Amino acid sequence: MRFVLTCAILLFGTAFASAQTFETSAGAVRVTPMLTGLDEPWAIAHLPQQGSTAFLVTERDGALLYVDNGTATKVSGVPDVAASGQGGLLDVMIPRDFAQTRAVFLSYSKSLKGGAGTALAVGTLSADGTALSDVRDLFVMSEGSGGGRHFGSRITEALDGTLFLTIGDRGDRPSAQDLSVHNGSVIRINRDGSVPADNPFVGQADVRPEIYSFGHRNPQGAALDLGGTLWVAEHGAQGGDEVNRIRKGANFGWPVISYGRHYSGAKIGEGTAREGMEQPAFYWDPSMAPSGMAIYSGALWPQWRGDMLIGSLKFDYIARLDGENVQEVEQISGPETERVRDVVEAPDGSIWFISVGQGAVYRMTPQ
């Protein structure tokens, strides 16, 4: 069932417009625009020590915005990005120790020999939110390549403080099965950029030690469940978008197995299963183009505790998947959910999402 939202408008940098009310499976909710006038927004991250309305948002062309009380300020010190195709300034992540470190993590497409690749950087945010200092790369893909596709690029902080970063196959399908490159993988590194000693491929010849799992096409959603396990949502081709529970050292099969087909209609690989390759926990056919995802704590909607909220870029809704059975059970849609790029849970339990189509950030709370 789809639930229709009505549109409210907030001019860039002004006070919040009035919220709209609509019905969901959990009852009436309010949707409030927090910022509009954005150009290809990609990710949101909240600053927990500065109130529930203070947040950072990335725009793919390279802008990082600090937003508080309805006023947006462009942050200086952001790395130079290769903004082409799907590449640019992508995810932003605030770690749990932000109050002590002021650390901000950014993923972006970086110019490299041969083209571009996914990189992960860290910097220190000034007290007034206007500048990043001591910005440095912690990780850069092993090889650059041409084309502007499949950078992946979600950052997730594990419970042990290590960092996960998703990387797409960059449009080079076979590379997702090649452990000598980072394409089509989830990588795991320490906060200083070093490789954790317990990563699955450490010490193996001709294998990138940062790789934690592989065989991914283009994972653009990632979140920890309430037990600390990493899940990703990733784009298939024509059909076969997947939700995957990440396991250390696991091969998720792309492009050997898939539940989709090439855009030409041709078969992909060997079919849908092969020994030694993981099955998705859930898949969509037809594709809905999954983007950012959150796994909800239940703070404001106890009925949704442990459920997955995943944006759709193609069909313009937020999917709610039952966390226990990993099945889509609800679609939340309306003008505000036009091309949902990111979904996050704020420190106060409200649900925030980015609409690329509306160029806006919205906040959802109980009525």
Secondary structure as UniProt FT lines:
FT   STRAND          2..3
FT   TURN            12..13
FT   STRAND          20..24
FT   TURN            25..26
FT   STRAND          27..35
FT   STRAND          41..46
FT   HELIX           48..50
FT   TURN            52..53
FT   STRAND          55..59
FT   TURN            60..61
FT   STRAND          64..68
FT   TURN            69..70
FT   STRAND          71..74
FT   TURN            85..86
FT   STRAND          89..93
FT   TURN            96..97
FT   HELIX           98..101
FT   STRAND          103..112
FT   TURN            113..114
FT   STRAND          115..125
FT   TURN            127..128
FT   STRAND          131..140
FT   STRAND          155..157
FT   TURN            159..160
FT   STRAND          163..167
FT   TURN            170..171
FT   HELIX           173..177
FT   TURN            179..180
FT   TURN            183..184
FT   STRAND          185..189
FT   TURN            191..192
FT   TURN            197..198
FT   TURN            200..203
FT   TURN            205..206
FT   TURN            209..210
FT   STRAND          211..214
FT   STRAND          219..224
FT   TURN            226..227
FT   STRAND          230..234
FT   STRAND          241..245
FT   TURN            248..249
FT   TURN            254..256
FT   TURN            263..264
FT   TURN            269..270
FT   TURN            275..276
FT   STRAND          282..284
FT   STRAND          290..295
FT   HELIX           302..304
FT   TURN            305..306
FT   STRAND          308..312
FT   STRAND          317..322
FT   TURN            323..326
FT   STRAND          327..333
FT   HELIX           335..337
FT   TURN            338..339
FT   STRAND          340..345
FT   TURN            347..348
FT   STRAND          351..355
FT   TURN            356..359
FT   STRAND          360..366
//
